[in-house]
């Protein structure tokens, strides 16, 4: 388990390299960091086998016509754990975290745009789930920090090493460009990459029914179009940041640009986004201690003009991160409370 793992300098350089490109060959990483390829491979497999690290493929919902929501669920104390596990099993959820206090959890949910298709929405289903007392959903308008990885784990490689690792890539996709149409083969490929972004071409070919050359080409196309990106899942506590806090900032429209630009430069910020709802900015921060969180709020955030109110909460743990649960965890059985049906 992750609590038995200690990261050394080589582990951190490996993690930094994988965040730059989750499918980098071990040989290229080994050349950049100056160690044998087998050493790099052994380090990766050690971390992965202990569930300390996983590389997952992520789909940009905005490029596929989907919406991302930051959801806060207040519920009965006895329902928190069951609800967290049930939500974690869904393919459309991520970043699930029960909060300290035992009566609330937060998560991100991806949905199609609102419409009247005759079915209850995810949020209606969730509100009817046993033990749920209140549901609040804020739509992510634009991520402003943390895209491409938390800065706290991106300081292990020097600029020369990064240049060796990063090949020239196509210019970022134009956000205003037409939304790509995904085929059933694309969907199967993206699902396989979400479980393991480092799966070899043979495994991906078997999952999609395509040739290895087709899979290689399509991965490149999906990345160049902005649909596919890679994320390294690893507990920030392994980097000496065991305290994770969620912040909701009230910022008037005139101050949003300046606050967003400032947040993008804060090393504590793992993710930040402009959202709908009572608070216009959502922030996830990683801190070394509660006193470090206090210093961040009272010094760095307090220095930003435009923030009129801050609400904060500390996460108890992460039930799910960016990618789907690994199979052994997804099969964990839980008792569903009697009464109204749980969101499935």
N, C-alpha and C positions, 0 to 999 in steps of 0.2 A: 504494500500500500504506500501511498505518497509520503506518509509520515516517517517511513524508514529511509527515505532517500535524502542524500545531501548532494548538492550540486557543487562541482569544482569549476575551475576556469574553463576547462575543455568542454564540459557539459554546457556551460553558458554560451560558449562560442558556437557549439553545434545548434543550440536552440535559436540563437540569433540567425544563423545561416538558414535554418528551416523556415523562419518567419519571413525571410527575404524571398524564398521560393521553396514551397513545401515539397516539390518533387526534384530538388537538386540531387544529382547522383552523389553517393558517398565519396566517390573518387575525386570529384571536384571540390567538395568540402575539405577532404583530406589534403589536397594540394594547397588550398588557401590557408589552412591552419598549421600545416607543416607536421602532420603526423601520418602514420600508415592508414590506408583505407580500412583495414580490418579493425583498427582501434576505433575509428569513427562509427563503423557499423555496430561494433560491440556495445559502444556507449548508447547508441540509439535503441538497440533492442533491449538493453538493460532497463532503460527508463520506460520504454513502452510496456515491457512485460510486467513491470510493477505498477502499471496504471498511473504513472507520474506524468506521462507525455503522450500526446496523440496529435497527429496532423490531420486536419479535416478539410474537405472542400466545401466552400460556402457559395451559395447563389445570391447575387445581388437582386433582392426583390424588386427594387425600382426599375431594373432593366428587364424584368419579366412581367411587369404590370401588377405586382403584388404590393401590399401595404404592410409595414411593420408597426407594431403597437407595443408600448410599454404598459403593462397591466399590473395593477395593484389589487390584491384580493384580501379582504378582511374576512376572517372566518373563526369558527369556534376552535379553541385550542386543540381539542381532540381530533379535529379534521385536517390540521395543517400538514402532517406527514403524509397521510393518505392522499390528499389532494396534490401535493408536490410530486409524488410518485406517478399518479395517474396522468398529470400534465406532462411529466417527463417522457412518458411512453409515446406521446403524440409526435408526428413528424413536423408539425407546424409550430412547435414551441422551442425556446432556447433560453439560456441564462436564467434558470429557475433558482430562486433563493428564498428560503424562509428567513424572516427577519428576527433579530433578537427581540424577545418579548412574547413570542409564541402565538400571536393572533393575526399575523399578516405574512403574505409571501408576495414576491414580485416575479415577473417573467416577461419575456418578449414573445409575441405571437405574430405569425404571418398569415394574412388573410387576403382574399380577393377584395377588390373595391366594393363598397356597400352597394347593395341592389336587392330588389324584391324578387327572389327566385322561389318564393313559397316555402322556404325552409327557415328554421330558427338559426340565427347567427351563432357563431362560437360564443359570443359574449352572453347571449340569452341562455344558452345551454349552461354556461358556467354559473350564471346567477341562480340557476335552478338546482345546482348541485348541493347535495346534503352538506350542511355545515357552513355554507358560504353565506356571509351576511352583507357584503357589499363588494361591488366590482367597479373599478375606475380604469378607463383605457385612454391613453394619450397616443395619438398617431405620430410616428417619427416623420418629421418634415424633411430634415436634412442632418445627417451625421456631421459633426464638426471637429471631432477629435477621436483618436484611437483606431481609425480605419488603417489597416496595415499592421496592427499590433500595438500593444502597450509599450510605451517608451522605456519603461523600467527594465525590460528584457532585451533592449536593442542597443546596448552600449558595450557589448563584449568584443565586437570586431572593429578593427580600424578601417579607415577609408580605403586603404590599399587592398585589404582582404575583401572588402565588399565589392570592389571593382573586379576582382578575380572571379567572384561568385555570380555576379549579375550580368548575364548576356544582354545585348541590346534588344529591346522589346518594342512592339508597336506603340504608337502614342495612345494615351488613355482614350477610351471611347467617349464620344460626345454624348452628354446626358440627354440632349435633345434629339438624338438619332432615333430612328424607328426601333421599337421593341423587337428583339429577335424572336422568331417563332421556334420553339423547341419541339423536336420530334420525340417520339416514344423512345428512340435510341438514346437521344440526349438525356431524357429523364432517367433512364436506367443507368447511364454513365454518371450523371451527377449524384444519383443515390449511392452508387458504389463508392464514389470519391468522398461523399459525406461521412461514410463509415471509416474509410482509410484512404487518405489522399496519396499515400505512398504505395498503394497496391500496384503490383507490376502490370505491364501491358497484357500479359497472358491472362491474368485474373480479370482485368477490365474487359478484355475481348470476350471472355467466357460470360461475363455478366451482361454484355450488350448484344452478343451474337455478331459482332463485327470483327474484322481483321485487326491485328495489332497496329498496322500502319494507319488504318482509319481512326482508331482510338487515339493514337498520338496526334494526328492532324486535328481531330475534333477538339481535343483538350486545348491545343494552341488557339484554335478559333474561338472557343468559349472564353478563354482568358483575354484574348485581344479585344473581344467585343464588350468586355466588362461584366459578363454574366458570372464568370467563375473566378474565385479568389481562394487563397489558402490561409488557414489559421492554425497556429500552434496552441493546443489546449494544455495548460500547465498551471498548477496552483501558484498564485503569487506569493504564498507563504514560503515556498522553496527559494524565493529571491529575497527573503527577509521582510516581506510585507504581509503579515498575517491578518491585518485589519482592513476589511473592505467596507466601504460606506457608499450609500446611494444618496444623492443630493438632488433636490428639486429647487430650482432657482426661479424667482419671479423677476423678470427683466422686461421693462417696457420696450416696444418695438425699436425706438431710436437707439437703444443701447445694445441690441442683440449682436450686431456685427463686431463691435469691439470686444464684448464678452466672449464670443465664440473664438475670435482670433487669439485671445489671451489663453483660453482653456487649451487650445491646440498646442501651446508651448509649455504647459505644466506637466512635469514628469510624473506627478501623482495620478494624472487622469488616464484611466484605461479606456474610457469611452465617454463621449458627450454628444448630445444631439439637441436640435431645436425641435420642439414638439407642440402639439395642440394641448389644450387643457388649462387649468388654473395657473400652473407653472410652465413657463415657456422654454425652459432649459432643463434637461435631465443629464446628470453627471454620475459616473461611476469612478471612484477613486480607490487607490491601493496605498495603504499607509503602514509604517513600521510599528505604530502603536496608537493608542487612543490619544495620547498627548500630541503625536504627530498629526493626527486628524484635526485636533484643536488648533494647532499652529497653522495648518493649511487654511482652515476656515477663517481664523481671526487675522491672519497676515495676508496671504495671497488673495483669497476671495474678497476680503474686506477692502483691499486696495483697488478693486475693480469698480469703476463708476457704472452705475446703472442697475446693480443688483439691489432690489428693495426688500427681499425676504428670502431666507434659506430654510428649507426643511431637510432634515437629515435622518438617516436610519442606518444601522449597522447590520450587515448580513450575518446570519448564524452559520451558514455553509452554502455550498453550491450543490444542488441536487442534479443539475444539468448545466453544461456549458454551451459552447456554440454548436457542436454537432450532435447527432442522435446518440442515445445511450449505447454503449457497447453491449453486445448480445447478452452476456451474463447478467448485467445489471438490468437490462430491459425485461428479463424474465422473472425478476424478483416479484413475488406474490405479495399482495396487500389485501387487507380486509376492507371492503367498501361498506361505509356506514349504511344502515337501513334508512328508508325514507325516499326522498327524491333521488332520481338517477344521477350518477356522476357524469360529468362531461367526458365523453368518449370520442 
